[in-house]
Amino acid sequence: MWTSSLALKEDECEVCVKTVQRFADTLSDDVKKDPKKIEDEFKVFCKGQKNKEQRFCYYLGGLEESATGILGELSKPLSWSMPADKICEKLKKKDAQICDLRYGKSSDSNIKSITDLRISREMVL
């Protein structure tokens, strides 16, 4: 029996999932029903984004300087109340770059990695 390998892994598409969820939480019930209104609101939402979220907006076509746009792939599923992770699965099929966006590790985890490296290096010596 086939199992779908398209399901997202836990930390895959993290920027997409978090950004779509944050955006969806800003929408009124009236806007959520209309894909065109969702697209307009997404463009407004994107104006205030920075870093990874801004890059995500660029890939979808939410910024004026975006070369292409696949906003319909976001707005229609949102109007059907599809969960953010499922929307990101669909977006990944259209443009894999969307799921390549990842948040950097926190500085605490970097410090832990350095400490672990130091400890293992001392063990070798």
Residue frames as qw, qx, qy, qz and C-alpha x, y, z in Angstrom:
[[0.000, 0.888, 0.460, 0.000, 0.00, 0.00, 0.00],
 [0.401, 0.498, -0.016, 0.769, 1.26, 3.48, -0.85],
 [0.337, -0.758, -0.348, 0.437, 1.87, 6.06, 1.80],
 [0.321, 0.905, 0.104, 0.260, 2.21, 9.63, 0.70],
 [0.675, -0.162, -0.112, 0.712, 5.71, 11.04, 0.95],
 [0.149, 0.628, 0.208, 0.735, 4.34, 14.51, 0.26],
 [0.513, -0.811, -0.280, -0.026, 3.44, 15.17, 3.89],
 [0.169, 0.813, -0.342, 0.440, 5.72, 17.73, 5.45],
 [0.667, -0.100, -0.574, 0.464, 8.26, 16.71, 8.03],
 [0.404, -0.717, -0.444, 0.354, 8.20, 18.46, 11.40],
 [0.254, -0.682, 0.041, 0.684, 10.59, 21.33, 10.62],
 [0.356, 0.196, 0.611, 0.679, 10.09, 21.36, 6.85],
 [0.001, 0.615, 0.454, 0.644, 8.52, 24.52, 5.41],
 [0.360, -0.504, -0.558, 0.552, 8.68, 26.16, 8.83],
 [0.043, -0.219, 0.032, 0.974, 8.73, 29.72, 7.43],
 [0.291, -0.206, -0.622, -0.697, 5.79, 28.95, 5.15],
 [0.432, -0.479, -0.764, 0.005, 3.67, 27.31, 7.83],
 [0.306, -0.481, -0.435, 0.697, 4.29, 30.02, 10.44],
 [0.011, 0.157, -0.185, -0.970, 3.81, 32.89, 7.99],
 [0.329, -0.291, -0.684, -0.582, 0.61, 31.45, 6.49],
 [0.417, -0.522, -0.715, 0.207, -0.77, 30.80, 9.98],
 [0.214, -0.402, -0.247, 0.855, 0.11, 34.32, 11.17],
 [0.135, 0.008, -0.394, -0.909, -1.47, 35.80, 8.03],
 [0.369, -0.386, -0.776, -0.337, -4.63, 33.66, 8.32],
 [0.349, -0.501, -0.630, 0.481, -5.05, 34.79, 11.93],
 [0.067, -0.283, -0.049, 0.955, -5.25, 38.43, 10.75],
 [0.168, -0.175, -0.634, -0.734, -8.14, 37.82, 8.34],
 [0.490, 0.059, 0.379, -0.783, -11.73, 38.67, 9.17],
 [0.543, 0.233, 0.799, -0.109, -14.47, 36.13, 8.44],
 [0.522, 0.764, 0.159, -0.344, -15.67, 38.29, 5.53],
 [0.202, 0.755, -0.560, -0.276, -12.23, 38.35, 3.88],
 [0.391, -0.279, 0.877, 0.017, -11.63, 34.61, 4.45],
 [0.660, 0.408, 0.601, -0.193, -14.49, 33.76, 2.08],
 [0.545, 0.829, 0.053, -0.113, -13.15, 35.69, -0.93],
 [0.840, -0.017, 0.173, 0.514, -9.87, 34.62, -2.61],
 [0.372, 0.684, 0.105, 0.618, -9.44, 38.03, -4.28],
 [0.356, -0.873, 0.072, -0.325, -9.75, 39.84, -0.94],
 [0.867, -0.418, 0.147, 0.229, -7.29, 37.36, 0.59],
 [0.721, 0.309, 0.135, 0.606, -4.77, 38.16, -2.15],
 [0.071, 0.821, 0.027, 0.565, -5.19, 41.90, -1.59],
 [0.620, -0.761, 0.113, -0.156, -4.76, 41.47, 2.16],
 [0.907, -0.142, 0.112, 0.381, -1.68, 39.30, 1.63],
 [0.509, 0.563, 0.039, 0.649, -0.02, 42.07, -0.39],
 [0.262, -0.838, 0.090, -0.470, -0.70, 44.51, 2.46],
 [0.863, -0.493, 0.104, 0.034, 0.56, 41.94, 5.00],
 [0.861, 0.165, 0.053, 0.478, 3.77, 41.45, 3.01],
 [0.222, 0.827, -0.075, 0.511, 4.68, 45.15, 3.09],
 [0.440, -0.783, 0.294, -0.326, 5.47, 44.82, 6.79],
 [0.978, -0.167, 0.079, 0.101, 7.51, 41.62, 6.57],
 [0.038, 0.836, -0.545, -0.047, 11.27, 41.29, 6.82],
 [0.270, -0.457, 0.847, 0.020, 13.93, 38.61, 6.33],
 [0.156, 0.030, 0.972, 0.171, 12.63, 35.08, 5.65],
 [0.322, 0.595, 0.655, -0.337, 8.98, 36.14, 5.66],
 [0.267, 0.741, -0.148, -0.599, 9.73, 38.84, 3.09],
 [0.020, 0.344, -0.843, -0.413, 11.45, 36.25, 0.88],
 [0.257, 0.313, 0.909, -0.097, 8.38, 34.00, 1.26],
 [0.330, 0.734, 0.316, -0.503, 6.18, 36.91, 0.14],
 [0.138, 0.620, -0.514, -0.577, 8.49, 37.46, -2.83],
 [0.118, -0.084, 0.958, 0.246, 8.19, 33.83, -3.94],
 [0.261, 0.502, 0.804, -0.185, 4.39, 33.93, -3.77],
 [0.180, 0.486, 0.449, 0.728, 4.04, 37.25, -5.59],
 [0.307, -0.794, -0.497, 0.169, 3.00, 39.31, -2.58],
 [0.326, -0.612, 0.060, 0.718, 5.56, 42.06, -3.19],
 [0.441, 0.822, 0.012, -0.359, 5.53, 44.65, -5.96],
 [0.120, 0.706, -0.646, -0.265, 8.98, 43.53, -7.10],
 [0.685, -0.042, 0.725, -0.057, 7.97, 39.84, -7.32],
 [0.073, 0.309, -0.699, -0.641, 8.75, 38.46, -10.76],
 [0.414, -0.186, -0.787, -0.418, 5.96, 35.88, -10.73],
 [0.412, -0.221, 0.450, -0.761, 3.05, 35.04, -8.53],
 [0.402, -0.162, -0.885, -0.171, 1.18, 32.01, -7.30],
 [0.245, -0.137, 0.442, -0.852, -1.11, 33.84, -4.90],
 [0.742, -0.064, -0.276, -0.608, -4.08, 31.79, -6.09],
 [0.693, 0.038, -0.709, 0.125, -2.38, 28.72, -4.62],
 [0.170, -0.009, -0.637, 0.752, -2.55, 30.46, -1.24],
 [0.341, -0.019, 0.136, -0.930, -5.83, 32.35, -1.43],
 [0.689, -0.083, -0.488, -0.530, -8.15, 29.58, -2.66],
 [0.613, -0.139, -0.749, 0.211, -7.14, 26.98, -0.03],
 [0.090, -0.026, -0.504, 0.859, -7.29, 29.68, 2.67],
 [0.479, -0.070, -0.092, -0.870, -10.84, 30.50, 1.58],
 [0.769, -0.128, -0.562, -0.275, -11.69, 26.81, 2.10],
 [0.591, -0.683, 0.305, -0.301, -10.18, 26.94, 5.64],
 [0.907, 0.188, -0.316, 0.204, -7.39, 24.53, 4.69],
 [0.669, -0.687, 0.051, 0.277, -4.71, 24.26, 7.44],
 [0.060, 0.903, -0.371, -0.210, -1.41, 26.11, 6.91],
 [0.447, -0.403, 0.768, 0.220, 0.69, 22.93, 6.69],
 [0.631, 0.399, 0.658, 0.098, -1.52, 21.52, 3.91],
 [0.352, 0.925, 0.049, -0.132, -1.37, 24.83, 2.02],
 [0.150, -0.783, 0.561, 0.224, 2.43, 24.73, 2.26],
 [0.628, -0.023, 0.757, 0.181, 2.45, 21.16, 0.90],
 [0.566, 0.700, 0.431, 0.056, 0.58, 22.44, -2.16],
 [0.117, 0.964, -0.191, -0.143, 2.86, 25.47, -2.49],
 [0.474, -0.522, 0.661, 0.256, 5.91, 23.21, -2.31],
 [0.682, 0.314, 0.631, 0.196, 4.65, 21.32, -5.38],
 [0.398, 0.893, 0.195, 0.074, 4.49, 24.61, -7.31],
 [0.292, 0.809, -0.346, 0.374, 7.80, 26.06, -6.06],
 [0.846, -0.214, -0.399, 0.283, 10.19, 24.01, -3.93],
 [0.322, 0.390, -0.291, 0.812, 12.10, 27.16, -2.92],
 [0.484, -0.614, -0.069, -0.619, 9.23, 28.02, -0.60],
 [0.891, -0.441, -0.092, -0.053, 10.13, 25.13, 1.68],
 [0.725, 0.246, -0.270, 0.584, 13.86, 25.83, 1.46],
 [0.092, -0.678, 0.194, -0.703, 13.31, 28.88, 3.67],
 [0.721, -0.380, -0.539, 0.214, 14.24, 28.04, 7.25],
 [0.318, -0.916, 0.118, -0.213, 14.74, 30.00, 10.40],
 [0.415, 0.525, -0.644, 0.371, 18.30, 29.95, 11.70],
 [0.673, -0.342, -0.604, 0.256, 19.09, 28.06, 14.87],
 [0.346, -0.925, -0.047, -0.146, 18.93, 30.13, 18.02],
 [0.222, 0.734, -0.545, 0.341, 22.22, 31.29, 19.48],
 [0.657, -0.449, 0.508, -0.329, 21.63, 28.98, 22.48],
 [0.965, 0.141, 0.219, -0.016, 21.74, 25.91, 20.24],
 [0.597, 0.699, -0.285, 0.271, 24.85, 27.27, 18.49],
 [0.207, -0.706, 0.564, -0.375, 26.58, 27.68, 21.86],
 [0.854, -0.203, 0.429, -0.211, 25.59, 24.12, 22.79],
 [0.892, 0.442, -0.014, 0.094, 27.04, 22.85, 19.50],
 [0.306, 0.762, -0.449, 0.352, 30.33, 24.65, 20.13],
 [0.502, -0.550, 0.559, -0.364, 30.47, 23.26, 23.68],
 [0.951, 0.045, 0.282, -0.115, 29.79, 19.72, 22.42],
 [0.730, 0.621, -0.201, 0.202, 32.49, 20.12, 19.78],
 [0.003, -0.753, 0.534, -0.383, 34.97, 21.34, 22.37],
 [0.725, -0.364, 0.504, -0.297, 34.17, 18.43, 24.69],
 [0.957, 0.236, 0.167, 0.006, 34.49, 15.82, 21.95],
 [0.520, 0.739, -0.329, 0.274, 37.75, 17.40, 20.78],
 [0.275, -0.676, 0.582, -0.359, 39.18, 17.22, 24.31],
 [0.900, -0.130, 0.371, -0.189, 38.21, 13.54, 24.47],
 [0.852, 0.497, -0.074, 0.143, 40.25, 12.87, 21.34],
 [0.247, 0.745, -0.469, 0.405, 43.31, 14.67, 22.72]]
